[in-house]
Amino acid sequence: MIKNVNKDILPLLISVVLSLISIGMALFTKYTLNTKTYLGIIFGGTSCLLYFKNKKFYNYFFGIVLVLGVFNLLDVYYINMKLGIGPFVFNPIFTVLLVVFAAFNKEILNLLFPKNNNSDSPN
C-alpha cells in the first residue's frame, strides 16, 4: 500500500535532515549532543512515523513539537540558534518551520481558530 506524500511533508523533511546532520556531526567530530537535541530527534522520528500511520494526529503532534522548538525547549540542529527580544527567546529554525507548516496546513488552523461570521452583530 502506497501512502500519498504531499508537499506538507517539507517541514518534517527539513527537520529530519537537520537531525541527521546533527547525528553525523556527533559521530564524526568531538561534538556531543545535549538533551534538547536528543528530545528533538526522538520527537522528529515519532513525527515521521505518525506522518505515515496517523496523519491527523501527526498534524497536532508535529505542531506541538514545533511550538516547543520555537520556545527553545527542543532542538534538531547541533548549533543552538537563539534570537531574543527582551526576555523572550525563540529559535529561528523552528519559527521558519512553524510558518511553513502552518502555510501547508491552513485547513487545520481554520478548524482550530474558526472565523466568526456572525451576521446578527450590529456594525
All heavy atoms as an XYZ file, in Angstrom:
985
protein
N       0.841     -1.177      0.000
C       0.000      0.000      0.000
C       0.892      1.247      0.000
O       1.759      1.403      0.841
C      -0.880     -0.022      1.251
C      -1.814      1.139      1.332
S      -3.061      0.943      2.607
C      -2.183      1.508      4.021
N       0.680      2.120     -0.963
C       1.469      3.336     -1.094
C       0.680      4.496     -0.494
O      -0.464      4.740     -0.846
C       1.797      3.626     -2.572
C       2.642      2.485     -3.139
C       2.511      4.952     -2.714
C       2.895      2.603     -4.611
N       1.316      5.183      0.446
C       0.687      6.348      1.064
C       0.915      7.571      0.180
O       1.909      7.674     -0.522
C       1.280      6.614      2.452
C       0.936      5.558      3.455
C      -0.452      5.755      3.946
C      -0.730      4.770      5.061
N      -1.990      4.966      5.670
N      -0.006      8.487      0.262
C       0.088      9.713     -0.516
C       0.999     10.700      0.218
O       0.727     11.084      1.342
C      -1.322     10.299     -0.702
C      -1.323     11.444     -1.675
O      -0.343     11.689     -2.364
N      -2.437     12.143     -1.736
N       2.084     11.093     -0.412
C       3.018     12.049      0.169
C       2.849     13.358     -0.576
O       3.013     13.424     -1.788
C       4.470     11.544      0.061
C       5.431     12.563      0.605
C       4.625     10.216      0.783
N       2.521     14.395      0.158
C       2.290     15.714     -0.427
C       3.405     16.665     -0.043
O       4.354     16.295      0.646
C       0.944     16.265      0.061
C      -0.209     15.417     -0.407
O      -0.164     14.827     -1.482
N      -1.241     15.333      0.400
N       3.237     17.904     -0.455
C       4.236     18.918     -0.129
C       4.222     19.284      1.348
O       5.159     19.911      1.823
C       4.012     20.161     -0.987
C       2.672     20.826     -0.754
C       2.474     21.996     -1.670
C       1.074     22.562     -1.445
N       0.803     23.658     -2.327
N       3.204     18.857      2.096
C       3.150     19.191      3.513
C       4.188     18.436      4.341
O       4.340     18.693      5.526
C       1.749     18.961      4.079
C       1.315     17.513      4.005
O       1.955     16.736      3.292
O       0.310     17.182      4.667
N       4.930     17.535      3.711
C       5.997     16.826      4.414
C       7.284     17.652      4.454
O       8.223     17.311      5.168
C       6.250     15.439      3.764
C       7.006     14.538      4.732
C       6.967     15.572      2.441
C       7.102     13.110      4.295
N       7.338     18.768      3.751
C       8.549     19.585      3.649
C       9.100     20.016      5.024
O      10.302     19.842      5.262
C       8.298     20.793      2.754
C       9.495     21.666      2.471
C      10.545     20.892      1.683
C       9.082     22.900      1.715
N       8.308     20.572      5.952
C       8.884     20.937      7.253
C       9.445     19.734      8.004
O      10.484     19.831      8.657
C       7.720     21.561      8.021
C       6.696     21.872      7.020
C       6.908     20.979      5.862
N       8.770     18.592      7.886
C       9.252     17.387      8.543
C      10.562     16.923      7.920
O      11.497     16.539      8.633
C       8.189     16.289      8.466
C       8.526     14.969      9.135
C       8.748     15.170     10.623
C       7.409     13.973      8.900
N      10.673     16.975      6.598
C      11.912     16.574      5.922
C      13.078     17.489      6.303
O      14.199     17.022      6.493
C      11.720     16.571      4.417
C      10.947     15.411      3.834
C      10.795     15.576      2.324
C      11.632     14.097      4.144
N      12.794     18.779      6.412
C      13.855     19.714      6.812
C      14.339     19.393      8.218
O      15.550     19.360      8.478
C      13.367     21.170      6.699
C      13.139     21.535      5.237
C      14.365     22.132      7.340
C      12.450     22.870      5.038
N      13.417     19.118      9.128
C      13.827     18.794     10.497
C      14.572     17.457     10.557
O      15.521     17.308     11.329
C      12.626     18.795     11.443
O      11.748     17.754     11.144
N      14.185     16.492      9.722
C      14.893     15.207      9.686
C      16.307     15.390      9.132
O      17.271     14.822      9.666
C      14.094     14.173      8.859
C      14.935     12.960      8.530
C      12.835     13.768      9.599
N      16.443     16.194      8.084
C      17.774     16.446      7.519
C      18.665     17.149      8.548
O      19.839     16.785      8.719
C      17.666     17.274      6.217
C      19.016     17.811      5.780
C      17.048     16.439      5.114
N      18.123     18.119      9.267
C      18.907     18.802     10.302
C      19.288     17.834     11.418
O      20.399     17.901     11.958
C      18.124     19.989     10.861
C      17.922     21.161      9.911
C      17.032     22.227     10.546
C      19.250     21.759      9.497
N      18.389     16.927     11.757
C      18.696     15.916     12.779
C      19.796     14.979     12.306
O      20.695     14.625     13.077
C      17.453     15.111     13.129
O      16.480     15.917     13.725
N      19.734     14.566     11.040
C      20.770     13.688     10.502
C      22.131     14.383     10.457
O      23.165     13.757     10.719
C      20.378     13.187      9.121
C      19.204     12.201      9.084
C      18.827     11.884      7.642
C      19.544     10.941      9.842
N      22.138     15.660     10.138
C      23.395     16.423     10.167
C      23.944     16.466     11.586
O      25.149     16.300     11.806
C      23.172     17.844      9.595
C      22.903     17.783      8.102
C      24.381     18.741      9.892
C      22.474     19.104      7.500
N      23.058     16.670     12.560
C      23.488     16.707     13.963
C      24.062     15.372     14.405
O      25.092     15.321     15.090
C      22.306     17.079     14.864
O      21.835     18.355     14.557
N      23.412     14.277     14.010
C      23.922     12.949     14.360
C      25.275     12.712     13.689
O      26.205     12.186     14.315
C      22.898     11.865     13.960
C      21.651     11.980     14.852
C      23.495     10.477     14.078
C      20.490     11.129     14.393
N      25.407     13.119     12.429
C      26.677     12.984     11.732
C      27.780     13.783     12.393
O      28.916     13.303     12.522
N      27.468     14.995     12.814
C      28.473     15.818     13.496
C      28.884     15.192     14.821
O      30.052     15.248     15.204
C      27.942     17.234     13.726
C      27.789     18.040     12.452
S      29.344     18.302     11.580
C      30.181     19.392     12.685
N      27.937     14.587     15.511
C      28.267     13.945     16.786
C      29.110     12.682     16.567
O      29.979     12.364     17.383
C      26.991     13.608     17.547
N      28.853     11.977     15.468
C      29.600     10.751     15.210
C      31.008     11.006     14.702
O      31.944     10.283     15.062
C      28.846      9.885     14.191
C      27.573      9.204     14.677
C      26.887      8.492     13.516
C      27.881      8.229     15.790
N      31.183     12.019     13.852
C      32.452     12.206     13.175
C      33.304     13.347     13.728
O      34.402     13.577     13.238
C      32.219     12.406     11.679
C      31.566     11.216     11.035
C      30.310     11.324     10.478
C      32.206      9.988     11.013
C      29.692     10.228      9.895
C      31.604      8.882     10.437
C      30.337      8.997      9.874
N      32.808     14.061     14.699
C      33.602     15.098     15.357
C      33.536     14.866     16.862
O      32.929     13.906     17.334
C      33.078     16.513     15.026
O      31.757     16.664     15.542
C      33.077     16.768     13.528
N      34.108     15.764     17.610
C      34.088     15.624     19.068
C      32.894     16.339     19.700
O      32.836     16.502     20.909
C      35.389     16.174     19.655
C      36.586     15.351     19.278
C      37.834     15.865     19.923
C      39.003     14.997     19.508
N      40.226     15.392     20.168
N      31.949     16.737     18.860
C      30.766     17.421     19.378
C      29.870     16.414     20.088
O      29.675     15.299     19.626
C      30.003     18.100     18.238
C      28.831     18.909     18.713
C      29.014     20.172     19.238
C      27.552     18.385     18.680
C      27.946     20.904     19.701
C      26.474     19.112     19.143
C      26.679     20.369     19.656
O      25.627     21.089     20.126
N      29.299     16.819     21.219
C      28.344     15.968     21.931
C      26.984     16.643     21.899
O      26.869     17.865     22.043
C      28.761     15.743     23.401
O      28.901     17.010     24.038
C      30.072     14.995     23.484
N      25.966     15.853     21.699
C      24.599     16.371     21.653
C      24.070     16.555     23.071
O      24.388     15.785     23.973
C      23.698     15.406     20.873
C      24.105     15.139     19.420
C      23.183     14.097     18.806
C      24.063     16.410     18.613
N      23.228     17.558     23.242
C      22.635     17.790     24.552
C      21.227     17.180     24.621
O      20.732     16.612     23.653
C      22.621     19.284     24.891
C      21.849     20.099     23.890
O      21.099     19.570     23.084
N      22.047     21.405     23.936
N      20.605     17.299     25.763
C      19.294     16.688     25.996
C      18.233     17.255     25.066
O      17.388     16.502     24.565
C      18.873     16.912     27.459
O      19.918     16.455     28.320
C      17.610     16.147     27.784
N      18.272     18.560     24.817
C      17.276     19.166     23.927
C      17.385     18.611     22.511
O      16.372     18.402     21.844
C      17.429     20.692     23.901
C      17.029     21.367     25.189
C      16.891     22.852     25.041
C      18.187     23.533     24.786
N      18.074     24.989     24.778
N      18.599     18.347     22.067
C      18.784     17.786     20.726
C      18.301     16.340     20.665
O      17.644     15.947     19.704
C      20.257     17.868     20.298
O      20.730     19.204     20.516
C      20.428     17.516     18.836
N      18.592     15.561     21.698
C      18.090     14.190     21.736
C      16.565     14.160     21.734
O      15.953     13.350     21.033
C      18.620     13.443     22.960
C      20.041     12.966     22.822
C      21.016     13.344     23.731
C      20.415     12.129     21.780
C      22.321     12.907     23.613
C      21.723     11.691     21.648
C      22.662     12.084     22.570
O      23.957     11.654     22.433
N      15.948     15.029     22.522
C      14.477     15.094     22.543
C      13.929     15.509     21.180
O      12.919     14.973     20.719
C      14.000     16.064     23.621
C      14.108     15.585     25.060
C      13.730     16.701     26.025
C      13.239     14.373     25.282
N      14.588     16.467     20.525
C      14.161     16.893     19.197
C      14.258     15.772     18.180
O      13.379     15.608     17.329
N      15.317     14.974     18.266
C      15.476     13.848     17.343
C      14.421     12.784     17.607
O      13.822     12.241     16.671
C      16.909     13.272     17.458
C      17.923     14.286     16.911
C      17.027     11.946     16.743
C      19.363     13.942     17.200
N      14.149     12.490     18.870
C      13.134     11.491     19.215
C      11.755     11.951     18.759
O      10.998     11.190     18.140
C      13.154     11.207     20.730
C      14.427     10.442     21.088
C      11.915     10.423     21.160
C      14.677     10.337     22.573
N      11.408     13.207     19.041
C      10.095     13.717     18.632
C       9.988     13.842     17.114
O       8.920     13.667     16.540
C       9.780     15.050     19.297
C       9.457     14.927     20.769
C       9.665     15.986     21.624
C       8.942     13.758     21.293
C       9.361     15.890     22.963
C       8.637     13.652     22.631
C       8.849     14.711     23.474
N      11.105     14.158     16.453
C      11.100     14.199     14.992
C      10.886     12.823     14.386
O      10.141     12.666     13.421
N      11.527     11.822     14.959
C      11.319     10.454     14.497
C       9.901      9.978     14.736
O       9.296      9.310     13.883
N       9.344     10.342     15.889
C       7.949      9.999     16.176
C       7.020     10.687     15.187
O       6.044     10.088     14.726
C       7.600     10.410     17.623
O       8.530      9.806     18.518
C       6.194      9.973     17.988
N       7.329     11.915     14.834
C       6.515     12.637     13.848
C       6.586     11.962     12.481
O       5.582     11.914     11.764
C       6.984     14.088     13.732
O       6.808     14.775     14.940
N       7.765     11.439     12.127
C       7.887     10.713     10.848
C       6.986      9.492     10.828
O       6.310      9.225      9.828
C       9.328     10.279     10.624
S      10.422     11.598     10.158
N       6.991      8.738     11.912
C       6.113      7.568     11.983
C       4.649      7.965     11.913
O       3.845      7.325     11.229
C       6.387      6.783     13.263
C       7.740      6.088     13.356
C       7.924      5.462     14.725
C       7.873      5.045     12.270
N       4.299      9.027     12.621
C       2.903      9.460     12.635
C       2.456      9.997     11.281
O       1.276      9.898     10.943
C       2.685     10.528     13.716
C       2.702     10.025     15.148
C       2.641     11.195     16.112
C       1.547      9.074     15.387
N       3.370     10.569     10.513
C       3.007     11.091      9.204
C       2.437      9.987      8.326
O       1.487     10.200      7.574
C       4.212     11.740      8.520
C       3.864     12.340      7.178
C       3.316     13.620      7.117
C       4.059     11.651      5.993
C       2.984     14.184      5.895
C       3.728     12.211      4.771
C       3.195     13.475      4.731
O       2.848     14.028      3.523
N       3.013      8.805      8.400
C       2.553      7.708      7.555
C       1.493      6.832      8.220
O       0.738      6.164      7.528
C       3.748      6.849      7.129
C       4.697      7.602      6.243
C       5.907      8.049      6.720
C       4.357      7.882      4.932
C       6.789      8.748      5.910
C       5.213      8.588      4.107
C       6.434      9.014      4.597
N       1.422      6.837      9.549
C       0.458      5.981     10.238
C      -0.853      6.696     10.550
O      -1.925      6.142     10.360
C       1.060      5.450     11.554
C       2.230      4.522     11.352
C       1.775      3.231     10.752
C       2.953      2.282     10.623
N       2.606      1.052      9.963
N      -0.757      7.901     11.094
C      -1.952      8.629     11.534
C      -1.752     10.109     11.227
O      -1.248     10.861     12.063
C      -2.180      8.402     13.027
C      -3.504      8.938     13.502
O      -4.187      9.661     12.787
N      -3.868      8.587     14.718
N      -2.156     10.515     10.037
C      -1.882     11.871      9.550
C      -2.538     12.954     10.418
O      -1.957     14.006     10.652
C      -2.381     11.966      8.102
C      -2.019     13.239      7.411
C      -0.644     13.139      6.817
C      -0.293     14.368      6.055
N      -0.365     14.273      4.653
N      -3.741     12.684     10.925
C      -4.434     13.688     11.732
C      -3.684     13.934     13.041
O      -3.469     15.080     13.433
C      -5.857     13.237     12.008
C      -6.676     14.247     12.750
C      -8.111     13.808     12.913
C      -8.909     14.859     13.634
N     -10.296     14.451     13.839
N      -3.274     12.854     13.698
C      -2.534     13.012     14.941
C      -1.159     13.611     14.689
O      -0.635     14.345     15.516
C      -2.433     11.668     15.669
C      -1.870     11.772     17.053
C      -2.531     12.476     18.035
C      -0.671     11.166     17.359
C      -2.014     12.588     19.298
C      -0.129     11.262     18.618
C      -0.803     11.973     19.601
N      -0.565     13.304     13.527
C       0.729     13.888     13.160
C       0.641     15.411     13.129
O       1.540     16.095     13.623
C       1.182     13.368     11.793
C       2.097     14.330     11.062
C       3.425     14.461     11.409
C       1.606     15.139     10.029
C       4.261     15.359     10.749
C       2.431     16.026      9.373
C       3.750     16.130      9.738
O       4.558     17.031      9.097
N      -0.415     15.934     12.547
C      -0.541     17.387     12.429
C      -0.528     18.056     13.804
O       0.146     19.070     13.996
C      -1.812     17.749     11.673
C      -1.691     17.448     10.204
O      -0.657     17.652      9.595
N      -2.762     16.949      9.622
N      -1.256     17.494     14.737
C      -1.275     18.073     16.084
C       0.055     17.860     16.798
O       0.589     18.778     17.425
C      -2.419     17.482     16.905
C      -3.769     17.838     16.352
C      -4.613     16.860     15.845
C      -4.213     19.155     16.326
C      -5.852     17.180     15.325
C      -5.443     19.494     15.804
C      -6.258     18.494     15.310
O      -7.482     18.816     14.803
N       0.599     16.654     16.713
C       1.842     16.328     17.406
C       3.005     17.162     16.876
O       3.756     17.760     17.657
C       2.144     14.829     17.265
C       3.350     14.379     18.029
C       3.261     14.150     19.386
C       4.569     14.182     17.395
C       4.375     13.730     20.103
C       5.681     13.767     18.097
C       5.582     13.535     19.459
N       3.158     17.219     15.562
C       4.274     17.971     14.982
C       4.085     19.468     15.225
O       5.062     20.194     15.416
C       4.413     17.662     13.496
C       5.694     18.162     12.900
C       6.917     17.744     13.382
C       5.681     19.051     11.841
C       8.110     18.192     12.829
C       6.860     19.506     11.278
C       8.070     19.078     11.774
N       2.856     19.946     15.222
C       2.605     21.351     15.562
C       3.051     21.676     16.979
O       3.677     22.716     17.221
N       2.765     20.775     17.915
C       3.203     20.988     19.302
C       4.722     20.921     19.397
O       5.344     21.716     20.110
C       2.526     19.959     20.230
C       1.032     20.259     20.331
C       3.161     19.953     21.616
C       0.224     19.187     21.015
N       5.333     19.994     18.668
C       6.796     19.885     18.651
C       7.414     21.178     18.131
O       8.387     21.692     18.689
C       7.247     18.669     17.807
C       8.742     18.711     17.529
C       6.872     17.377     18.496
N       6.836     21.742     17.075
C       7.370     22.991     16.526
C       7.208     24.152     17.501
O       8.100     24.993     17.626
C       6.700     23.306     15.191
C       7.068     22.379     14.033
C       6.286     22.764     12.784
C       8.557     22.394     13.762
N       6.083     24.206     18.195
C       5.875     25.278     19.178
C       6.879     25.136     20.319
O       7.452     26.138     20.781
C       4.416     25.267     19.690
C       4.253     26.176     20.883
C       3.471     25.684     18.574
N       7.114     23.904     20.786
C       8.135     23.690     21.813
C       9.513     24.110     21.312
O      10.314     24.668     22.066
C       8.161     22.224     22.250
C       6.967     21.718     23.043
C       7.065     20.220     23.262
C       6.858     22.445     24.364
N       9.789     23.858     20.049
C      11.069     24.262     19.468
C      11.205     25.767     19.336
O      12.293     26.316     19.532
N      10.116     26.435     19.008
C      10.159     27.901     18.901
C      10.560     28.512     20.240
O      11.347     29.452     20.303
C       8.801     28.462     18.424
C       8.724     29.963     18.615
C       8.576     28.120     16.963
N      10.049     27.948     21.330
C      10.371     28.464     22.661
C      11.646     27.849     23.229
O      11.908     27.939     24.427
C       9.194     28.258     23.613
C       8.008     29.079     23.236
C       6.839     28.465     22.832
C       8.063     30.462     23.255
C       5.736     29.221     22.473
C       6.970     31.224     22.896
C       5.805     30.604     22.502
N      12.445     27.217     22.369
C      13.778     26.718     22.692
C      13.761     25.609     23.747
O      14.676     25.487     24.543
C      14.679     27.877     23.137
C      16.110     27.622     22.794
O      16.414     26.821     21.933
N      17.005     28.311     23.474
N      12.699     24.796     23.757
C      12.649     23.648     24.651
C      13.138     22.380     23.969
O      13.480     21.406     24.632
C      11.218     23.447     25.170
C      10.658     24.618     25.977
C       9.198     24.390     26.290
C      11.464     24.818     27.239
N      13.175     22.376     22.627
C      13.689     21.279     21.816
C      14.651     21.853     20.794
O      14.621     23.047     20.501
C      12.559     20.568     21.060
C      11.477     19.873     21.836
C      10.436     19.339     20.887
C      12.050     18.753     22.658
N      15.473     20.972     20.236
C      16.368     21.407     19.177
C      16.618     20.235     18.240
O      16.641     19.093     18.678
C      17.692     21.894     19.774
C      18.374     22.916     18.914
O      17.802     23.296     17.870
O      19.480     23.353     19.278
N      16.778     20.495     16.955
C      17.072     19.433     15.998
C      18.434     19.626     15.346
O      18.915     18.732     14.674
C      15.999     19.334     14.884
C      14.691     18.872     15.450
C      15.850     20.622     14.131
N      19.044     20.755     15.556
C      20.317     21.052     14.923
C      21.381     21.160     15.999
O      21.119     21.623     17.120
C      20.193     22.348     14.129
C      21.277     22.568     13.116
C      21.613     21.589     12.197
C      21.970     23.759     13.074
C      22.614     21.783     11.265
C      22.968     23.980     12.144
C      23.280     22.981     11.246
O      24.276     23.179     10.315
N      22.592     20.757     15.683
C      23.650     20.726     16.690
C      24.075     22.119     17.138
O      24.656     22.283     18.205
C      24.844     19.904     16.207
C      25.655     20.542     15.108
C      26.822     21.223     15.399
C      25.251     20.457     13.779
C      27.574     21.794     14.398
C      25.992     21.017     12.777
C      27.146     21.689     13.083
O      27.883     22.255     12.093
N      23.775     23.125     16.344
C      24.038     24.509     16.737
C      22.723     25.089     17.254
O      21.727     25.102     16.540
C      24.563     25.340     15.557
C      25.882     24.779     15.051
C      24.723     26.799     15.958
C      26.382     25.439     13.791
N      22.729     25.548     18.479
C      21.521     26.084     19.078
C      21.445     27.576     18.777
O      22.144     28.374     19.383
C      21.520     25.829     20.584
C      20.200     26.163     21.212
O      19.248     26.538     20.534
N      20.122     26.037     22.518
N      20.608     27.937     17.813
C      20.433     29.342     17.450
C      19.326     29.937     18.297
O      18.265     29.341     18.440
C      20.066     29.463     15.981
C      21.130     29.020     15.052
S      20.615     29.352     13.370
C      21.578     28.161     12.521
N      19.594     31.122     18.835
C      18.596     31.798     19.654
C      18.544     33.266     19.254
O      19.577     33.890     19.039
C      18.951     31.733     21.136
C      18.887     30.378     21.757
C      19.087     30.489     23.251
C      20.357     29.789     23.634
N      20.616     29.828     25.063
N      17.347     33.771     19.144
C      17.146     35.208     18.977
C      16.303     35.675     20.152
O      15.339     35.014     20.536
C      16.434     35.518     17.666
C      17.206     35.257     16.386
C      16.339     35.571     15.181
C      18.470     36.090     16.341
N      16.658     36.804     20.675
C      15.928     37.293     21.836
C      15.453     38.713     21.643
O      16.148     39.553     21.071
N      14.254     38.932     22.104
C      13.684     40.280     22.145
C      13.274     40.509     23.588
O      12.248     40.008     24.038
C      12.483     40.424     21.194
C      12.900     40.127     19.764
C      11.857     41.815     21.323
C      11.757     40.089     18.778
N      14.112     41.229     24.314
C      13.868     41.399     25.732
C      13.994     40.052     26.433
O      14.934     39.305     26.202
N      13.018     39.718     27.273
C      13.098     38.428     27.980
C      12.645     37.239     27.129
O      12.771     36.099     27.545
C      12.144     38.621     29.158
C      11.159     39.618     28.680
C      11.918     40.542     27.763
N      12.119     37.501     25.937
C      11.606     36.436     25.084
C      12.714     35.917     24.171
O      13.296     36.670     23.404
C      10.430     36.935     24.235
C       9.304     37.470     25.052
C       9.053     38.825     25.107
C       8.493     36.611     25.783
C       8.021     39.327     25.854
C       7.447     37.094     26.532
C       7.209     38.453     26.584
N      12.965     34.624     24.255
C      13.980     33.972     23.430
C      13.287     32.937     22.559
O      12.458     32.170     23.039
C      15.044     33.291     24.310
C      16.061     32.562     23.457
C      15.728     34.297     25.202
N      13.595     32.955     21.261
C      12.987     31.981     20.366
C      14.028     31.466     19.381
O      15.063     32.073     19.160
C      11.763     32.551     19.641
C      12.049     33.725     18.768
C      12.311     33.545     17.422
C      12.054     35.016     19.274
C      12.578     34.621     16.603
C      12.319     36.094     18.463
C      12.584     35.899     17.121
N      13.722     30.315     18.804
C      14.614     29.632     17.874
C      14.168     29.940     16.443
O      13.056     29.588     16.064
C      14.564     28.121     18.140
C      15.614     27.358     17.402
O      15.982     27.705     16.290
N      16.095     26.298     18.023
N      15.009     30.584     15.635
C      14.584     30.960     14.279
C      14.365     29.767     13.347
O      13.539     29.847     12.443
C      15.718     31.855     13.782
C      16.883     31.517     14.622
C      16.354     31.069     15.948
N      15.066     28.654     13.568
C      14.863     27.470     12.717
C      13.446     26.950     12.893
O      12.719     26.703     11.929
C      15.899     26.375     13.045
C      17.301     26.835     12.680
C      15.552     25.072     12.335
C      18.396     25.889     13.124
N      13.035     26.791     14.141
C      11.687     26.297     14.406
C      10.617     27.315     14.023
O       9.510     26.935     13.656
C      11.536     25.904     15.877
C      12.043     24.530     16.177
C      13.263     24.349     16.781
C      11.294     23.423     15.849
C      13.730     23.089     17.061
C      11.740     22.150     16.126
C      12.970     21.982     16.732
N      10.953     28.592     14.108
C       9.987     29.609     13.700
C       9.694     29.502     12.208
O       8.533     29.530     11.793
C      10.520     31.016     14.038
O      10.839     31.071     15.436
C       9.497     32.078     13.716
N      10.732     29.340     11.397
C      10.540     29.175      9.950
C       9.780     27.882      9.653
O       8.862     27.857      8.836
C      11.905     29.217      9.219
C      11.760     28.811      7.766
C      12.520     30.602      9.333
N      10.147     26.795     10.339
C       9.452     25.522     10.139
C       7.975     25.625     10.525
O       7.110     25.069      9.857
C      10.129     24.408     10.933
C      11.483     23.940     10.440
C      12.085     22.917     11.398
C      11.397     23.371      9.050
N       7.685     26.355     11.593
C       6.294     26.526     12.027
C       5.490     27.336     11.014
O       4.339     27.011     10.715
C       6.234     27.187     13.403
C       4.862     27.339     14.027
C       4.223     25.973     14.272
C       4.956     28.112     15.329
N       6.093     28.359     10.439
C       5.403     29.167      9.424
C       5.126     28.328      8.177
O       4.022     28.368      7.622
C       6.234     30.431      9.088
C       5.701     31.133      7.856
C       6.247     31.380     10.275
N       6.108     27.540      7.746
C       5.911     26.682      6.572
C       4.862     25.612      6.867
O       3.987     25.330      6.042
C       7.250     26.044      6.128
C       7.044     25.017      5.037
C       8.216     27.118      5.672
N       4.920     25.027      8.055
C       3.939     24.021      8.459
C       2.525     24.611      8.480
O       1.577     23.993      7.998
C       4.311     23.480      9.844
C       3.360     22.460     10.387
C       3.362     21.169      9.897
C       2.482     22.780     11.394
C       2.500     20.212     10.409
C       1.614     21.841     11.909
C       1.621     20.551     11.414
N       2.388     25.813      9.010
C       1.078     26.466      9.050
C       0.581     26.813      7.658
O      -0.618     26.724      7.375
C       1.151     27.723      9.919
N       1.488     27.188      6.767
C       1.082     27.518      5.400
C       0.552     26.290      4.666
O      -0.386     26.394      3.869
C       2.257     28.123      4.645
N       1.143     25.136      4.920
C       0.704     23.911      4.251
C      -0.524     23.278      4.910
O      -1.149     22.406      4.326
C       1.829     22.881      4.202
C       2.914     23.237      3.231
C       4.233     22.968      3.525
C       2.629     23.838      2.014
C       5.254     23.284      2.636
C       3.633     24.162      1.115
C       4.937     23.881      1.430
N      -0.828     23.671      6.126
C      -1.943     23.079      6.866
C      -2.964     24.138      7.269
O      -3.362     24.221      8.430
C      -1.420     22.337      8.098
C      -0.589     21.148      7.724
O      -1.077     20.244      7.057
N       0.665     21.148      8.128
N      -3.395     24.934      6.330
C      -4.352     26.006      6.609
C      -5.688     25.471      7.094
O      -6.348     26.089      7.923
C      -4.568     26.862      5.367
C      -3.382     27.691      4.994
C      -3.665     28.484      3.740
C      -2.415     29.193      3.289
N      -2.593     29.895      2.034
N      -6.113     24.309      6.575
C      -7.418     23.772      6.958
C      -7.451     23.392      8.437
O      -8.475     23.531      9.098
C      -7.805     22.568      6.095
C      -6.919     21.347      6.229
C      -5.660     21.381      5.380
O      -5.479     22.318      4.591
O      -4.848     20.463      5.535
N      -6.326     22.946      8.974
C      -6.281     22.611     10.399
C      -6.337     23.879     11.233
O      -6.999     23.925     12.272
C      -5.025     21.787     10.715
C      -5.142     20.434     10.033
C      -4.822     21.618     12.200
C      -3.931     19.591     10.124
N      -5.661     24.915     10.782
C      -5.732     26.185     11.501
C      -7.148     26.751     11.475
O      -7.604     27.349     12.447
C      -4.751     27.193     10.898
C      -3.281     26.910     11.153
C      -2.414     27.920     10.417
C      -2.978     26.932     12.618
N      -7.851     26.553     10.366
C      -9.236     27.014     10.296
C     -10.129     26.230     11.244
O     -11.099     26.772     11.770
C      -9.761     26.914      8.868
C      -9.126     27.945      7.962
O      -8.658     28.982      8.415
N      -9.086     27.649      6.676
N      -9.826     24.965     11.456
C     -10.593     24.177     12.422
C     -10.296     24.611     13.857
O     -11.196     24.660     14.693
C     -10.285     22.686     12.269
C     -10.863     21.992     11.056
C     -10.336     20.563     10.969
C     -12.377     21.987     11.120
N      -9.033     24.912     14.147
C      -8.667     25.324     15.494
C      -9.134     26.736     15.821
O      -9.558     27.013     16.940
C      -7.148     25.235     15.674
C      -6.550     23.843     15.708
C      -5.026     23.932     15.769
C      -7.071     23.056     16.884
N      -9.029     27.620     14.857
C      -9.406     29.015     15.046
C     -10.414     29.430     13.983
O     -10.066     30.108     13.020
C      -8.176     29.922     14.966
C      -7.077     29.525     15.904
C      -5.913     28.938     15.420
C      -7.195     29.718     17.261
C      -4.897     28.560     16.270
C      -6.182     29.348     18.125
C      -5.032     28.775     17.635
N     -11.676     29.047     14.147
C     -12.662     29.371     13.104
C     -12.964     30.870     13.076
O     -12.923     31.560     14.100
C     -13.890     28.564     13.512
C     -13.731     28.362     14.976
C     -12.254     28.311     15.247
N     -13.270     31.343     11.862
C     -13.662     32.751     11.712
C     -15.111     32.874     12.138
O     -15.958     32.075     11.751
C     -13.504     33.195     10.266
C     -12.084     33.242      9.814
C     -11.990     33.696      8.380
C     -10.549     33.683      7.942
N     -10.403     34.047      6.544
N     -15.397     33.870     12.914
C     -16.744     34.070     13.408
C     -17.462     35.045     12.469
O     -17.291     36.243     12.557
C     -16.714     34.609     14.842
C     -18.082     34.593     15.469
O     -19.042     34.157     14.857
N     -18.155     35.074     16.689
N     -18.240     34.516     11.547
C     -19.005     35.327     10.606
C     -20.436     35.434     11.095
O     -21.356     34.880     10.515
C     -18.977     34.719      9.191
C     -17.594     34.794      8.589
O     -16.817     35.671      8.950
N     -17.288     33.889      7.687
N     -20.619     36.161     12.161
C     -21.936     36.309     12.763
C     -22.615     37.533     12.145
O     -22.220     38.662     12.398
C     -21.793     36.466     14.279
C     -23.119     36.329     14.970
O     -24.151     36.115     14.336
N     -23.098     36.434     16.298
N     -23.633     37.291     11.336
C     -24.304     38.400     10.633
C     -25.312     39.106     11.538
O     -25.848     40.143     11.167
C     -25.012     37.872      9.394
O     -25.988     36.911      9.755
N     -25.566     38.581     12.740
C     -26.526     39.205     13.657
C     -25.899     40.342     14.455
O     -26.622     41.092     15.111
C     -27.079     38.163     14.628
C     -27.879     37.087     13.918
O     -28.390     37.389     12.790
O     -27.991     35.978     14.462
N     -24.615     40.484     14.409
C     -23.969     41.522     15.211
C     -24.140     42.887     14.534
O     -24.056     43.014     13.320
C     -22.491     41.211     15.396
O     -21.835     41.226     14.163
N     -24.386     43.926     15.345
C     -24.542     45.264     14.770
C     -23.203     45.823     14.328
O     -22.160     45.462     14.835
C     -25.100     46.086     15.916
C     -24.685     45.359     17.163
C     -24.602     43.908     16.787
N     -23.221     46.721     13.360
C     -21.998     47.336     12.834
C     -21.540     48.454     13.694
O     -22.002     49.279     14.188
C     -22.188     47.815     11.407
C     -22.340     46.620     10.479
O     -21.917     45.518     10.830
N     -22.917     46.851      9.335
